[in-house]
Amino acid sequence: MDLFEEKHIKPMLISEMTDPFNDPNWIYELKLDGIRCIAYLDQDTELRNKRNDLLLPKVPELSGIYKHVKERCILDGELVILKNGVPDFFELQKRSLTSNKFKIQLSSENFPACFVAYDILYCKDTQLTDLPLLERKRLLSETVAEDPKLAISRYIPEKGIELFAVAKNQQLEGVIAKKSNSKYYFDKRTKDWIKFKFLADQDFVVCGYIIKEKGVTSVILGQYNGTELIYKGHVTFGVKYGDLKKLEQANNSPFLITPPGNEGAVWLMPELVCVVQYMPNEKGTLRQPVFKGFRDDKEPLECQVNI
């Protein structure tokens, strides 16, 4: 079936974090703090996340971006909301988790979303994934007429260390390094796309919470090892009790053995995924963890240990 008509793309994945490097055979672009999104643009706009959920109801202000492409195409990119010129994941997360049309409309007026394209996978009835990355980048720039709601990700060749320094100085997420001749592989993680980040982040299953003194709330985190849910610790900074009390409670711990120190926990059904940002260290523990928010584009079973 035609790739555009099928509309079931699972995007290429980014490999593990490494130290920044310079290489003339690579290009580098800023990593944006948003939601990965595939855009199908023809006579209308269709936006889908990694789980293939429709996103346009959450960002109705982007319904007209199809008018800014010259051919029917499929774009890979990032859905972002800017506040003070910087991507704000929290504002985007609030939008993605609400179904209240009035709140969505109000947010779209106050904090409009935009789609930043960094790859083109299909154009004018032709699949482009076997072309080298720089050729796809050229076709992307020829196909898209930029607009405040539809932008093209800029990149620089060779200078990964320097771009990472800029990203760190401006408190952005980091940099994505890509081999200049890399092909596009659906739903695969290769060494062709690598991230440099000042702060790391991981996805965890929300397993419960503990209410501490002075109204402080700590979220209990888990990840799967195959099909077994493994306890991975707590995060407190950034957690809001009001977001947790609405969730469905469970009668028992979701772990086979309740970890020590969690005897007073409020256990939850392990149905929700959250993002935790932290300082990387050699021990692999969560150092100075910060709760960034929930995400609905990932299933709990996808939160696997060491992935």
Secondary structure, DSSP 4 states (H G I P E B T S, - for coil): --HHHH----PPEEEEE-----EEEEEEEEEPSSEEEEEEESSSEEEE-TT--B-GGG-GGGTTGGGGBSS-EEEEEEEEEEETTEE-HHHHHHHHT---HHHHHHHHHHS-EEEEEEEEEEETTEE-TTS-HHHHHHHHHHHB--BTTEEE---EEE-HHHHHHHHHHTT--EEEEEETT----TT-EEEEEEEEESSEEEEEEEEEEEE-GGG-EEEEEEEEETTEEEEEEEE-TT--HHHHTTSPB-SS-SSSSPPTT-TT-EEB-S--EEEEEEE--TT---EEEEEEEEESSS-GGG-BTT-
